[in-house]
Amino acid sequence: MIFVRVELWPGGAALLRRPLGTLRISNASDLAKVSSYSIHVAEAANPLTKTSARVGGCRLEAHDRNQSIWALIERAAAAAQTADFINL
């Protein structure tokens, strides 16, 4: 499993950091050369957009594992835009 945590560090200050969201990427095809992944996302409440915290999930199909990790994270983040979300 790959776990990505997104945080805001106002002015670069680690002491003021706050979580914005997480992305969990789990291989669902036994590490095949071309794999499918289960994607789980969570977002913190956002006072600027007045949105509540939410969680969601989706699936990423046919990813060629012979690529950079950033290619997988890019595709997973794009897939997360289509996730079925539940407001918390």
N, CA, C and O atoms as a printed pandas DataFrame, in Angstrom:
     atom_number atom_name residue_name chain_id  residue_number  x_coord  y_coord  z_coord
0              1         N          MET        A               1    0.847   -1.165    0.000
1              2        CA          MET        A               1    0.000    0.000    0.000
2              3         C          MET        A               1    0.901    1.239    0.000
3              4         O          MET        A               1    1.964    1.263    0.619
4              5         N          ILE        A               2    0.443    2.245   -0.703
5              6        CA          ILE        A               2    1.117    3.545   -0.746
6              7         C          ILE        A               2    0.199    4.538   -0.045
7              8         O          ILE        A               2   -1.005    4.577   -0.300
8              9         N          PHE        A               3    0.776    5.331    0.831
9             10        CA          PHE        A               3    0.004    6.298    1.603
10            11         C          PHE        A               3    0.597    7.679    1.371
11            12         O          PHE        A               3    1.785    7.901    1.604
12            13         N          VAL        A               4   -0.240    8.608    0.909
13            14        CA          VAL        A               4    0.181    9.987    0.651
14            15         C          VAL        A               4   -0.593   10.896    1.590
15            16         O          VAL        A               4   -1.821   10.839    1.654
16            17         N          ARG        A               5    0.137   11.738    2.320
17            18        CA          ARG        A               5   -0.496   12.685    3.243
18            19         C          ARG        A               5   -0.204   14.088    2.740
19            20         O          ARG        A               5    0.948   14.427    2.467
20            21         N          VAL        A               6   -1.239   14.904    2.618
21            22        CA          VAL        A               6   -1.090   16.287    2.157
22            23         C          VAL        A               6   -1.341   17.203    3.342
23            24         O          VAL        A               6   -2.383   17.131    3.993
24            25         N          GLU        A               7   -0.361   18.073    3.611
25            26        CA          GLU        A               7   -0.469   19.009    4.719
26            27         C          GLU        A               7   -0.191   20.422    4.230
27            28         O          GLU        A               7    0.550   20.628    3.270
28            29         N          LEU        A               8   -0.787   21.372    4.895
29            30        CA          LEU        A               8   -0.505   22.784    4.661
30            31         C          LEU        A               8    0.442   23.244    5.765
31            32         O          LEU        A               8    0.164   23.049    6.948
32            33         N          TRP        A               9    1.554   23.852    5.380
33            34        CA          TRP        A               9    2.525   24.404    6.320
34            35         C          TRP        A               9    2.556   25.909    6.092
35            36         O          TRP        A               9    3.342   26.377    5.267
36            37         N          PRO        A              10    1.743   26.673    6.781
37            38        CA          PRO        A              10    1.690   28.128    6.561
38            39         C          PRO        A              10    3.071   28.774    6.737
39            40         O          PRO        A              10    3.694   28.661    7.793
40            41         N          GLY        A              11    3.520   29.432    5.710
41            42        CA          GLY        A              11    4.825   30.080    5.754
42            43         C          GLY        A              11    5.975   29.115    5.953
43            44         O          GLY        A              11    7.069   29.534    6.330
44            45         N          GLY        A              12    5.754   27.831    5.707
45            46        CA          GLY        A              12    6.794   26.825    5.893
46            47         C          GLY        A              12    6.969   26.389    7.341
47            48         O          GLY        A              12    7.916   25.668    7.657
48            49         N          ALA        A              13    6.074   26.812    8.224
49            50        CA          ALA        A              13    6.194   26.513    9.657
50            51         C          ALA        A              13    5.574   25.158    9.993
51            52         O          ALA        A              13    4.354   24.994    9.956
52            53         N          ALA        A              14    6.424   24.198   10.318
53            54        CA          ALA        A              14    5.943   22.857   10.647
54            55         C          ALA        A              14    5.043   22.858   11.880
55            56         O          ALA        A              14    4.119   22.050   11.970
56            57         N          LEU        A              15    5.299   23.740   12.813
57            58        CA          LEU        A              15    4.475   23.789   14.026
58            59         C          LEU        A              15    3.040   24.218   13.750
59            60         O          LEU        A              15    2.144   23.934   14.544
60            61         N          LEU        A              16    2.817   24.899   12.630
61            62        CA          LEU        A              16    1.476   25.365   12.273
62            63         C          LEU        A              16    0.793   24.459   11.247
63            64         O          LEU        A              16   -0.296   24.772   10.765
64            65         N          ARG        A              17    1.431   23.342   10.917
65            66        CA          ARG        A              17    0.882   22.484    9.850
66            67         C          ARG        A              17   -0.484   21.936   10.229
67            68         O          ARG        A              17   -0.807   21.737   11.400
68            69         N          ARG        A              18   -1.280   21.699    9.176
69            70        CA          ARG        A              18   -2.577   21.063    9.389
70            71         C          ARG        A              18   -2.851   20.146    8.207
71            72         O          ARG        A              18   -2.514   20.477    7.070
72            73         N          PRO        A              19   -3.460   18.998    8.470
73            74        CA          PRO        A              19   -3.723   18.044    7.402
74            75         C          PRO        A              19   -4.831   18.546    6.472
75            76         O          PRO        A              19   -5.819   19.133    6.912
76            77         N          LEU        A              20   -4.637   18.298    5.183
77            78        CA          LEU        A              20   -5.663   18.622    4.183
78            79         C          LEU        A              20   -6.323   17.360    3.649
79            80         O          LEU        A              20   -7.526   17.349    3.387
80            81         N          GLY        A              21   -5.540   16.296    3.486
81            82        CA          GLY        A              21   -6.116   15.072    2.963
82            83         C          GLY        A              21   -5.123   13.932    2.900
83            84         O          GLY        A              21   -3.921   14.113    3.089
84            85         N          THR        A              22   -5.658   12.751    2.628
85            86        CA          THR        A              22   -4.826   11.563    2.448
86            87         C          THR        A              22   -5.298   10.792    1.224
87            88         O          THR        A              22   -6.450   10.889    0.800
88            89         N          LEU        A              23   -4.383   10.036    0.683
89            90        CA          LEU        A              23   -4.650    9.199   -0.486
90            91         C          LEU        A              23   -4.011    7.847   -0.197
91            92         O          LEU        A              23   -2.801    7.763    0.011
92            93         N          ARG        A              24   -4.817    6.794   -0.184
93            94        CA          ARG        A              24   -4.315    5.442    0.054
94            95         C          ARG        A              24   -4.493    4.638   -1.220
95            96         O          ARG        A              24   -5.604    4.520   -1.738
96            97         N          ILE        A              25   -3.401    4.085   -1.724
97            98        CA          ILE        A              25   -3.391    3.361   -2.990
98            99         C          ILE        A              25   -3.023    1.906   -2.700
99           100         O          ILE        A              25   -1.917    1.628   -2.236
100          101         N          SER        A              26   -3.939    0.979   -2.970
101          102        CA          SER        A              26   -3.711   -0.438   -2.688
102          103         C          SER        A              26   -3.786   -1.253   -3.966
103          104         O          SER        A              26   -4.776   -1.186   -4.696
104          105         N          ASN        A              27   -2.740   -2.021   -4.236
105          106        CA          ASN        A              27   -2.733   -2.870   -5.423
106          107         C          ASN        A              27   -3.788   -3.955   -5.256
107          108         O          ASN        A              27   -3.850   -4.620   -4.223
108          109         N          ALA        A              28   -4.615   -4.126   -6.281
109          110        CA          ALA        A              28   -5.711   -5.092   -6.224
110          111         C          ALA        A              28   -5.525   -6.229   -7.226
111          112         O          ALA        A              28   -6.464   -6.973   -7.511
112          113         N          SER        A              29   -4.305   -6.361   -7.758
113          114        CA          SER        A              29   -4.106   -7.389   -8.793
114          115         C          SER        A              29   -2.789   -8.140   -8.610
115          116         O          SER        A              29   -2.103   -8.450   -9.584
116          117         N          ASP        A              30   -2.444   -8.429   -7.366
117          118        CA          ASP        A              30   -1.272   -9.251   -7.051
118          119         C          ASP        A              30    0.009   -8.785   -7.731
119          120         O          ASP        A              30    0.810   -9.601   -8.184
120          121         N          LEU        A              31    0.197   -7.478   -7.800
121          122        CA          LEU        A              31    1.421   -6.870   -8.341
122          123         C          LEU        A              31    1.707   -7.265   -9.791
123          124         O          LEU        A              31    2.863   -7.405  -10.192
124          125         N          ALA        A              32    0.647   -7.441  -10.564
125          126        CA          ALA        A              32    0.821   -7.739  -11.990
126          127         C          ALA        A              32    1.527   -6.580  -12.680
127          128         O          ALA        A              32    1.491   -5.449  -12.193
128          129         N          LYS        A              33    2.169   -6.857  -13.813
129          130        CA          LYS        A              33    2.880   -5.805  -14.546
130          131         C          LYS        A              33    1.951   -4.644  -14.882
131          132         O          LYS        A              33    2.339   -3.482  -14.764
132          133         N          VAL        A              34    0.739   -4.951  -15.295
133          134        CA          VAL        A              34   -0.302   -3.935  -15.495
134          135         C          VAL        A              34   -1.340   -4.204  -14.412
135          136         O          VAL        A              34   -2.040   -5.216  -14.446
136          137         N          SER        A              35   -1.430   -3.296  -13.460
137          138        CA          SER        A              35   -2.207   -3.538  -12.249
138          139         C          SER        A              35   -3.419   -2.628  -12.118
139          140         O          SER        A              35   -3.513   -1.572  -12.743
140          141         N          SER        A              36   -4.332   -3.079  -11.287
141          142        CA          SER        A              36   -5.480   -2.279  -10.868
142          143         C          SER        A              36   -5.280   -1.930   -9.400
143          144         O          SER        A              36   -4.619   -2.661   -8.662
144          145         N          TYR        A              37   -5.854   -0.808   -8.982
145          146        CA          TYR        A              37   -5.660   -0.318   -7.622
146          147         C          TYR        A              37   -6.988    0.141   -7.029
147          148         O          TYR        A              37   -7.846    0.680   -7.727
148          149         N          SER        A              38   -7.136   -0.083   -5.736
149          150        CA          SER        A              38   -8.233    0.507   -4.972
150          151         C          SER        A              38   -7.710    1.811   -4.396
151          152         O          SER        A              38   -6.618    1.858   -3.829
152          153         N          ILE        A              39   -8.490    2.860   -4.544
153          154        CA          ILE        A              39   -8.097    4.186   -4.088
154          155         C          ILE        A              39   -9.065    4.617   -2.980
155          156         O          ILE        A              39  -10.283    4.566   -3.149
156          157         N          HIS        A              40   -8.504    5.038   -1.853
157          158        CA          HIS        A              40   -9.312    5.588   -0.766
158          159         C          HIS        A              40   -8.803    6.992   -0.492
159          160         O          HIS        A              40   -7.599    7.189   -0.326
160          161         N          VAL        A              41   -9.692    7.965   -0.443
161          162        CA          VAL        A              41   -9.300    9.348   -0.201
162          163         C          VAL        A              41  -10.064    9.903    0.991
163          164         O          VAL        A              41  -11.198    9.511    1.266
164          165         N          ALA        A              42   -9.417   10.818    1.684
165          166        CA          ALA        A              42  -10.053   11.529    2.795
166          167         C          ALA        A              42   -9.627   12.986    2.711
167          168         O          ALA        A              42   -8.471   13.295    2.423
168          169         N          GLU        A              43  -10.569   13.863    2.963
169          170        CA          GLU        A              43  -10.290   15.304    2.953
170          171         C          GLU        A              43  -10.757   15.904    4.266
171          172         O          GLU        A              43  -11.813   15.546    4.786
172          173         N          ALA        A              44   -9.968   16.811    4.789
173          174        CA          ALA        A              44  -10.353   17.546    5.996
174          175         C          ALA        A              44  -11.388   18.606    5.619
175          176         O          ALA        A              44  -11.503   18.986    4.454
176          177         N          ALA        A              45  -12.126   19.071    6.601
177          178        CA          ALA        A              45  -13.048   20.185    6.366
178          179         C          ALA        A              45  -12.247   21.394    5.895
179          180         O          ALA        A              45  -11.111   21.603    6.320
180          181         N          ASN        A              46  -12.852   22.184    5.014
181          182        CA          ASN        A              46  -12.159   23.350    4.466
182          183         C          ASN        A              46  -12.988   24.599    4.764
183          184         O          ASN        A              46  -14.029   24.817    4.146
184          185         N          PRO        A              47  -12.527   25.415    5.710
185          186        CA          PRO        A              47  -13.302   26.613    6.060
186          187         C          PRO        A              47  -13.350   27.645    4.937
187          188         O          PRO        A              47  -14.280   28.450    4.891
188          189         N          LEU        A              48  -12.377   27.643    4.036
189          190        CA          LEU        A              48  -12.385   28.604    2.927
190          191         C          LEU        A              48  -13.500   28.317    1.932
191          192         O          LEU        A              48  -14.151   29.236    1.436
192          193         N          THR        A              49  -13.715   27.037    1.642
193          194        CA          THR        A              49  -14.760   26.663    0.686
194          195         C          THR        A              49  -16.053   26.240    1.383
195          196         O          THR        A              49  -17.055   25.925    0.742
196          197         N          LYS        A              50  -15.995   26.244    2.724
197          198        CA          LYS        A              50  -17.152   25.858    3.538
198          199         C          LYS        A              50  -17.630   24.435    3.230
199          200         O          LYS        A              50  -18.830   24.165    3.179
200          201         N          THR        A              51  -16.667   23.534    3.029
201          202        CA          THR        A              51  -17.004   22.138    2.791
202          203         C          THR        A              51  -16.642   21.323    4.027
203          204         O          THR        A              51  -15.677   21.629    4.728
204          205         N          SER        A              52  -17.428   20.282    4.283
205          206        CA          SER        A              52  -17.173   19.421    5.436
206          207         C          SER        A              52  -16.139   18.361    5.087
207          208         O          SER        A              52  -15.828   18.139    3.917
208          209         N          ALA        A              53  -15.617   17.717    6.109
209          210        CA          ALA        A              53  -14.703   16.596    5.893
210          211         C          ALA        A              53  -15.448   15.513    5.120
211          212         O          ALA        A              53  -16.663   15.367    5.251
212          213         N          ARG        A              54  -14.709   14.761    4.318
213          214        CA          ARG        A              54  -15.358   13.702    3.540
214          215         C          ARG        A              54  -14.374   12.596    3.224
215          216         O          ARG        A              54  -13.160   12.798    3.248
216          217         N          VAL        A              55  -14.909   11.429    2.927
217          218        CA          VAL        A              55  -14.117   10.272    2.520
218          219         C          VAL        A              55  -14.745    9.682    1.268
219          220         O          VAL        A              55  -15.937    9.858    1.014
220          221         N          GLY        A              56  -13.940    8.991    0.498
221          222        CA          GLY        A              56  -14.459    8.387   -0.725
222          223         C          GLY        A              56  -13.538    7.314   -1.247
223          224         O          GLY        A              56  -12.432    7.110   -0.747
224          225         N          GLY        A              57  -14.015    6.643   -2.250
225          226        CA          GLY        A              57  -13.233    5.580   -2.858
226          227         C          GLY        A              57  -13.525    5.446   -4.334
227          228         O          GLY        A              57  -14.579    5.857   -4.819
228          229         N          CYS        A              58  -12.572    4.863   -5.037
229          230        CA          CYS        A              58  -12.730    4.591   -6.458
230          231         C          CYS        A              58  -11.705    3.525   -6.844
231          232         O          CYS        A              58  -11.018    2.966   -5.989
232          233         N          ARG        A              59  -11.619    3.264   -8.108
233          234        CA          ARG        A              59  -10.715    2.230   -8.611
234          235         C          ARG        A              59   -9.915    2.798   -9.769
235          236         O          ARG        A              59  -10.424    3.587  -10.566
236          237         N          LEU        A              60   -8.671    2.393   -9.853
237          238        CA          LEU        A              60   -7.783    2.765  -10.954
238          239         C          LEU        A              60   -7.437    1.485  -11.701
239          240         O          LEU        A              60   -6.925    0.535  -11.109
240          241         N          GLU        A              61   -7.713    1.458  -12.978
241          242        CA          GLU        A              61   -7.502    0.254  -13.785
242          243         C          GLU        A              61   -6.311    0.415  -14.724
243          244         O          GLU        A              61   -5.983    1.524  -15.145
244          245         N          ALA        A              62   -5.672   -0.698  -15.043
245          246        CA          ALA        A              62   -4.672   -0.810  -16.109
246          247         C          ALA        A              62   -3.518    0.181  -15.983
247          248         O          ALA        A              62   -3.220    0.928  -16.915
248          249         N          HIS        A              63   -2.874    0.175  -14.816
249          250        CA          HIS        A              63   -1.696    1.025  -14.651
250          251         C          HIS        A              63   -0.438    0.189  -14.864
251          252         O          HIS        A              63   -0.242   -0.826  -14.196
252          253         N          ASP        A              64    0.402    0.613  -15.783
253          254        CA          ASP        A              64    1.672   -0.055  -16.057
254          255         C          ASP        A              64    2.631    0.238  -14.911
255          256         O          ASP        A              64    3.029    1.386  -14.716
256          257         N          ARG        A              65    3.002   -0.776  -14.158
257          258        CA          ARG        A              65    3.844   -0.588  -12.980
258          259         C          ARG        A              65    5.286   -0.246  -13.334
259          260         O          ARG        A              65    6.073    0.081  -12.445
260          261         N          ASN        A              66    5.647   -0.314  -14.605
261          262        CA          ASN        A              66    7.007    0.016  -15.041
262          263         C          ASN        A              66    7.123    1.517  -15.294
263          264         O          ASN        A              66    7.614    1.944  -16.339
264          265         N          GLN        A              67    6.662    2.317  -14.318
265          266        CA          GLN        A              67    6.700    3.774  -14.405
266          267         C          GLN        A              67    7.135    4.331  -13.051
267          268         O          GLN        A              67    7.212    3.604  -12.060
268          269         N          SER        A              68    7.409    5.595  -13.029
269          270        CA          SER        A              68    7.752    6.289  -11.791
270          271         C          SER        A              68    6.587    6.247  -10.806
271          272         O          SER        A              68    5.426    6.180  -11.211
272          273         N          ILE        A              69    6.899    6.286   -9.526
273          274        CA          ILE        A              69    5.852    6.352   -8.502
274          275         C          ILE        A              69    4.968    7.576   -8.709
275          276         O          ILE        A              69    3.780    7.554   -8.386
276          277         N          TRP        A              70    5.551    8.641   -9.246
277          278        CA          TRP        A              70    4.784    9.877   -9.462
278          279         C          TRP        A              70    3.713    9.689  -10.526
279          280         O          TRP        A              70    2.676   10.352  -10.486
280          281         N          ALA        A              71    3.949    8.801  -11.468
281          282        CA          ALA        A              71    2.918    8.513  -12.472
282          283         C          ALA        A              71    1.718    7.837  -11.812
283          284         O          ALA        A              71    0.570    8.139  -12.137
284          285         N          LEU        A              72    1.991    6.923  -10.885
285          286        CA          LEU        A              72    0.893    6.265  -10.173
286          287         C          LEU        A              72    0.148    7.262   -9.291
287          288         O          LEU        A              72   -1.083    7.266   -9.270
288          289         N          ILE        A              73    0.873    8.099   -8.568
289          290        CA          ILE        A              73    0.220    9.083   -7.705
290          291         C          ILE        A              73   -0.589   10.070   -8.532
291          292         O          ILE        A              73   -1.684   10.465   -8.130
292          293         N          GLU        A              74   -0.065   10.470   -9.678
293          294        CA          GLU        A              74   -0.807   11.382  -10.562
294          295         C          GLU        A              74   -2.125   10.751  -11.010
295          296         O          GLU        A              74   -3.174   11.394  -10.959
296          297         N          ARG        A              75   -2.070    9.501  -11.447
297          298        CA          ARG        A              75   -3.288    8.829  -11.906
298          299         C          ARG        A              75   -4.266    8.597  -10.767
299          300         O          ARG        A              75   -5.478    8.729  -10.943
300          301         N          ALA        A              76   -3.734    8.250   -9.587
301          302        CA          ALA        A              76   -4.604    8.026   -8.427
302          303         C          ALA        A              76   -5.282    9.325   -8.004
303          304         O          ALA        A              76   -6.465    9.328   -7.666
304          305         N          ALA        A              77   -4.539   10.422   -8.023
305          306        CA          ALA        A              77   -5.122   11.726   -7.662
306          307         C          ALA        A              77   -6.199   12.124   -8.669
307          308         O          ALA        A              77   -7.237   12.662   -8.285
308          309         N          ALA        A              78   -5.961   11.865   -9.944
309          310        CA          ALA        A              78   -6.973   12.168  -10.962
310          311         C          ALA        A              78   -8.208   11.287  -10.763
311          312         O          ALA        A              78   -9.337   11.763  -10.882
312          313         N          ALA        A              79   -7.996   10.017  -10.464
313          314        CA          ALA        A              79   -9.129    9.116  -10.224
314          315         C          ALA        A              79   -9.917    9.555   -8.998
315          316         O          ALA        A              79  -11.139    9.406   -8.956
316          317         N          ALA        A              80   -9.224   10.093   -8.005
317          318        CA          ALA        A              80   -9.888   10.540   -6.779
318          319         C          ALA        A              80  -10.908   11.633   -7.055
319          320         O          ALA        A              80  -11.853   11.805   -6.284
320          321         N          GLN        A              81  -10.735   12.364   -8.130
321          322        CA          GLN        A              81  -11.697   13.411   -8.480
322          323         C          GLN        A              81  -13.057   12.831   -8.834
323          324         O          GLN        A              81  -14.067   13.534   -8.801
324          325         N          THR        A              82  -13.080   11.538   -9.175
325          326        CA          THR        A              82  -14.334   10.878   -9.553
326          327         C          THR        A              82  -14.871    9.980   -8.442
327          328         O          THR        A              82  -15.852    9.265   -8.642
328          329         N          ALA        A              83  -14.227   10.014   -7.261
329          330        CA          ALA        A              83  -14.617    9.120   -6.164
330          331         C          ALA        A              83  -16.046    9.407   -5.702
331          332         O          ALA        A              83  -16.545   10.527   -5.808
332          333         N          ASP        A              84  -16.673    8.375   -5.195
333          334        CA          ASP        A              84  -17.976    8.514   -4.539
334          335         C          ASP        A              84  -17.695    8.955   -3.106
335          336         O          ASP        A              84  -17.177    8.176   -2.306
336          337         N          PHE        A              85  -18.036   10.209   -2.779
337          338        CA          PHE        A              85  -17.712   10.766   -1.476
338          339         C          PHE        A              85  -18.901   10.703   -0.528
339          340         O          PHE        A              85  -20.061   10.757   -0.937
340          341         N          ILE        A              86  -18.568   10.588    0.751
341          342        CA          ILE        A              86  -19.540   10.653    1.838
342          343         C          ILE        A              86  -19.074   11.766    2.763
343          344         O          ILE        A              86  -17.947   11.737    3.257
344          345         N          ASN        A              87  -19.942   12.752    2.998
345          346        CA          ASN        A              87  -19.605   13.822    3.937
346          347         C          ASN        A              87  -19.665   13.300    5.356
347          348         O          ASN        A              87  -20.551   12.523    5.711
348          349         N          LEU        A              88  -18.720   13.734    6.158
349          350        CA          LEU        A              88  -18.674   13.283    7.559
350          351         C          LEU        A              88  -19.315   14.311    8.481
351          352         O          LEU        A              88  -19.368   14.105    9.693
